[in-house]
Amino acid sequence: DGIQYLIFCMSRLRVQSAESNIVFLSCATFQHRPIFRAFIVGELLLSVLTFYQRRGDYLLHTYCVMPDHYHLVLELKKVRSVSRILNNVHSAFVTTMEGKSNKHKQRYWSRHTWDVWIRSEEMYWQKVAYTLLNPWRAGLVKSPLDPYAFSNILEWRRKHGDEFMLDLFGRFGRRWK
């Protein structure tokens, strides 16, 4: 049963209320320009995120890159500072973008980012559901379980199954039905 599995998963997640090292991040592009509509630009951001994960800075639990912003749920590892992670990711992205185009320095990122430290299992699952439902809410896919090129919904479906995902969305996904 999906609910039993969700409860089991919640019991295995190690989230300490005061010392959590898991964070939910939302970052927007400058003036909400939809730069990630271009597939190559979205792929670039994912490759930068993957690079820093492989380097051991963090563990990326879930992600979703929308046309003008992105959401991450990540667990801090080697790098213990959200601002350092964002600086590394955004700097590498801009350096690569500027190197691939002949454009002069332009601004890519909003100065406002939103980070929320995960303080409970319930909060963790709510942020995972929110992140994975984002493409469906925006009308970029027809069904909440549909693949989206710039999220790891397929990885979650393979690991946990569709019933689990639907239960998760039903429990934590605001206005998903």
C-alpha positions in Angstrom: 0.0 0.0 0.0 1.4 3.4 -1.0 0.5 5.1 2.3 2.3 2.4 4.3 5.3 2.8 2.1 5.2 6.6 2.6 5.1 6.1 6.3 8.0 3.7 6.1 10.1 6.1 4.0 9.3 8.9 6.4 10.6 6.8 9.3 13.9 6.2 7.5 14.6 9.8 6.6 17.0 11.4 9.0 15.8 15.0 9.5 16.7 16.6 12.8 14.5 19.4 13.8 17.2 21.8 14.9 20.2 20.5 13.0 18.9 19.7 9.5 21.3 19.7 6.7 18.5 19.4 4.1 17.3 22.5 2.4 14.6 23.5 -0.1 15.9 26.2 -2.6 14.0 28.3 -5.1 15.9 30.5 -7.5 14.5 32.7 -10.2 16.1 34.1 -13.3 16.7 37.9 -13.6 13.3 39.5 -14.3 11.8 36.0 -14.6 13.2 35.7 -18.1 12.3 32.2 -19.4 15.9 31.3 -20.4 15.4 27.6 -19.5 12.8 27.2 -22.4 15.9 26.7 -24.5 16.7 23.0 -24.0 20.5 23.5 -24.1 20.3 26.1 -21.3 18.3 23.8 -19.1 20.7 21.0 -19.8 23.6 23.3 -18.9 22.1 24.1 -15.5 21.5 20.4 -14.8 25.1 19.6 -15.8 26.4 22.2 -13.4 24.2 20.9 -10.6 25.4 17.3 -11.4 29.0 18.4 -11.3 28.8 19.9 -7.8 26.9 16.8 -6.6 29.6 14.5 -8.0 32.2 16.6 -6.4 30.5 15.8 -3.1 29.3 19.3 -2.2 25.7 18.1 -1.7 23.3 15.3 -2.5 20.4 16.4 -4.8 17.2 14.7 -3.6 14.9 16.3 -6.1 14.9 19.1 -8.6 12.8 20.8 -11.2 14.0 23.5 -13.6 11.1 25.5 -14.9 11.3 28.1 -17.8 12.2 31.0 -15.4 13.2 29.4 -12.1 14.2 26.2 -10.4 13.5 24.3 -7.2 15.9 21.9 -5.4 15.8 19.8 -2.3 19.4 19.0 -1.4 21.4 17.7 1.5 24.5 19.6 2.3 27.6 17.4 2.4 31.1 18.8 1.9 30.0 22.4 1.4 28.0 23.4 4.4 26.8 26.8 3.2 23.8 27.5 1.0 25.3 30.8 -0.2 28.5 29.0 -1.3 26.6 26.4 -3.2 24.5 29.0 -5.0 27.6 31.1 -5.7 29.4 28.0 -7.2 26.4 26.9 -9.3 25.4 30.3 -10.5 29.0 31.3 -11.3 29.8 28.1 -13.2 26.5 28.5 -15.1 27.2 32.2 -16.1 30.8 31.4 -17.0 29.7 28.6 -19.3 26.9 30.7 -20.8 29.1 33.7 -21.5 31.7 31.4 -23.0 29.2 29.8 -25.3 27.8 33.0 -26.6 29.3 36.2 -27.9 27.0 38.3 -25.6 28.6 40.7 -23.2 28.0 40.1 -19.5 24.4 40.0 -18.8 22.5 39.2 -15.6 21.0 35.7 -15.3 19.9 35.4 -11.7 17.5 37.3 -9.5 19.1 38.5 -6.3 16.3 37.0 -4.3 16.5 33.3 -3.5 14.3 31.4 -1.2 15.8 28.8 1.1 13.9 26.8 3.7 15.6 24.4 6.1 13.8 21.1 6.3 12.8 20.6 9.9 10.6 17.5 9.8 9.8 14.5 7.6 6.4 16.0 6.8 8.1 19.2 5.6 10.6 17.1 3.5 7.8 15.2 1.7 5.8 18.4 1.1 8.8 20.1 -0.6 9.5 17.0 -2.7 5.8 16.9 -3.8 5.8 20.6 -4.5 9.0 20.4 -6.6 7.8 17.4 -8.6 4.3 18.7 -9.2 5.6 22.1 -10.5 5.7 21.2 -14.3 2.1 19.8 -14.1 0.8 22.9 -12.2 2.4 25.1 -14.9 0.8 23.1 -17.7 4.1 21.8 -19.1 2.9 18.1 -18.7 -0.6 16.6 -18.9 -0.4 14.4 -15.9 1.5 14.8 -12.6 3.4 11.5 -13.3 4.4 12.5 -16.9 8.1 12.8 -17.5 9.6 16.3 -17.6 13.0 16.8 -19.1 14.2 19.0 -16.3 13.1 17.1 -13.2 13.9 13.8 -11.7 10.2 12.5 -11.5 11.2 9.4 -13.5 13.9 8.5 -11.0 11.3 8.9 -8.1 8.8 6.8 -10.0 11.3 4.0 -10.7 12.5 4.0 -7.1 9.1 4.3 -5.3 6.4 3.4 -7.8 3.5 5.3 -9.2 1.1 4.4 -6.3 3.6 5.9 -3.8 3.9 9.0 -5.9 0.2 9.5 -6.3 -0.2 9.0 -2.5 2.6 11.5 -1.9 0.9 14.0 -4.2 -2.5 13.4 -2.6 -1.1 13.9 0.9 1.3 16.8 0.3 0.6 18.3 -3.1 -1.6 21.4 -2.7 -4.3 21.6 -5.3 -3.0 18.7 -7.4 -6.2 17.0 -8.3 
